[in-house]
Amino acid sequence: QVQLVESGGGLVQAGGSLRLSCIASGGTYRIGDMGWFRQAPGKEREFAASISRSGSDIYYSDSVKGRFTISRDNVKNTVYLQMNSLKPEDTATYYCYADPRLGAQRSWGQGTQVTVAL
């Protein structure tokens, strides 16, 4: 089972930037796609961004496209989410996930809180 630990969340003013990190451990050779979901208070968890193992396939939700950039470093077993031009509606708990290259059991991190103030 892969373990994921996120960091980098915090409080930022609207228009500011944050970079989230997610470090994977335990069976990292099994990891394929990685990415980020987010969940705002009272709302369902929603997809934000994903990246394939090679980095060649990247997807963003319409709400973050053009402002967020996902990347990964397979040597460091880490996926990043660079968030620019943050808006109050980006306020949420951000969850990292990792999918196995074979199999169906997705791993989740514990989440990191991002709060964007006016």
Secondary structure, DSSP 8 states (H G I E B T S, - for coil): --EEEEE--EEEETT--EEEEEEEESSGGGEEEEEEEEE-TTS--EEEEEE-TTS--EEE-TTTTTTEEEEEETTTTEEEEEE-S--GGG-EEEEEEEEESSSS--EE---EEEEEE-
